[in-house]
Amino acid sequence: MRWWKWLGLAGLAGVAATGAVTVRAERRRRAYTPEEIRGRLHERVAEAAGRREPG
């Protein structure tokens, strides 16, 4: 095979791998309930407010 065919196949494999990673991350993100997300956000805000120096 010519080098450009190998390059095309490598590109196609890269696109497929990126799609698989994206789908997995989206599935993991959607697994949280709205209450869990809200609770985590409240924790992060409280943590950030505790680090903030009085100004």
trRosetta pair geometry for C-beta under 8 A, 3 or more apart (Angstrom, degrees):
i j d omega theta_ij theta_ji phi_ij phi_ji
1 5 4.4 -105 176 76 112 137
1 6 6.0 127 109 -48 122 86
2 5 5.0 100 62 1 75 102
2 6 7.5 -142 101 -2 43 86
3 6 5.6 -55 -154 37 40 111
3 7 6.2 42 149 -21 70 106
4 7 5.3 -48 -144 37 37 117
4 8 6.3 43 153 -22 65 102
5 8 5.6 -51 -150 35 32 113
5 9 6.4 31 152 -17 64 105
6 9 5.7 -54 -147 38 33 110
6 10 6.3 34 153 -19 65 105
7 10 5.7 -52 -146 36 30 111
7 11 6.4 33 153 -19 62 106
8 11 5.6 -53 -148 36 31 113
8 12 6.4 32 153 -19 64 105
9 12 5.6 -52 -147 36 33 113
9 13 6.4 34 153 -18 65 104
10 13 5.7 -53 -148 37 32 111
10 14 6.4 36 151 -21 64 105
11 14 5.5 -54 -149 34 32 114
11 15 6.5 33 154 -19 65 103
12 15 5.8 -51 -148 34 32 111
12 16 6.5 31 153 -17 64 106
13 16 5.7 -55 -148 38 32 112
13 17 6.3 32 154 -19 66 107
14 17 5.8 -54 -144 37 30 109
14 18 6.3 31 156 -19 65 106
15 18 5.8 -54 -147 36 30 111
15 19 6.4 32 154 -20 63 107
16 19 5.7 -55 -150 35 31 113
16 20 6.5 32 153 -20 64 105
17 20 5.7 -53 -150 34 33 112
17 21 6.5 31 153 -17 65 105
18 21 5.8 -55 -149 37 32 110
18 22 6.3 33 153 -20 65 108
19 22 5.7 -56 -146 37 31 112
19 23 6.3 31 157 -19 66 106
20 23 5.9 -54 -147 35 30 110
20 24 6.4 30 155 -19 63 107
21 24 5.8 -56 -149 36 31 112
21 25 6.4 28 154 -17 65 107
22 25 5.9 -57 -147 38 30 109
22 26 6.3 29 155 -18 65 108
23 26 5.8 -55 -146 38 30 111
23 27 6.3 32 155 -21 64 107
24 27 5.8 -54 -148 35 30 112
24 28 6.4 29 154 -17 64 107
25 28 5.7 -55 -148 37 32 111
25 29 6.3 33 153 -21 65 107
26 29 5.6 -53 -146 36 32 113
26 30 6.3 23 158 -13 65 109
27 30 6.0 -60 -145 41 28 105
27 31 6.7 44 151 -40 61 101
28 31 5.7 -44 -156 10 32 121
29 32 6.9 -50 -179 13 39 106
32 36 4.5 -129 -166 85 93 125
32 37 5.1 106 131 -55 131 89
32 40 7.8 -47 -155 2 147 138
33 36 4.8 98 53 3 76 102
33 37 7.2 -145 93 -3 41 86
34 37 5.7 -55 -147 38 35 111
34 38 6.1 36 155 -21 68 107
35 38 5.7 -53 -145 37 31 112
35 39 6.2 32 155 -20 64 107
36 39 5.8 -55 -147 37 29 112
36 40 6.4 27 155 -17 64 107
37 40 5.9 -57 -148 37 30 109
37 41 6.3 29 154 -18 65 107
38 41 5.8 -56 -149 37 29 111
38 42 6.4 31 153 -20 64 106
39 42 5.7 -54 -148 35 31 112
39 43 6.5 33 152 -20 64 105
40 43 5.6 -52 -150 34 34 114
40 44 6.4 33 153 -18 66 105
41 44 5.7 -54 -148 37 33 111
41 45 6.3 32 155 -18 66 105
42 45 5.8 -54 -146 36 31 110
42 46 6.3 30 155 -17 65 107
43 46 5.9 -57 -147 38 29 109
43 47 6.2 29 154 -19 65 109
44 47 5.6 -54 -144 38 30 112
44 48 6.2 29 156 -17 65 107
45 48 5.8 -55 -145 39 30 109
45 49 6.2 30 155 -20 65 107
46 49 5.7 -54 -145 37 30 111
46 50 6.5 33 154 -23 63 105
47 50 5.8 -54 -151 32 30 113
47 51 6.8 25 153 -16 62 106
48 51 5.9 -58 -151 35 35 109
48 52 6.7 47 150 -37 65 101
49 52 5.6 -42 -151 14 36 120
52 55 8.0 -76 166 -10 95 104
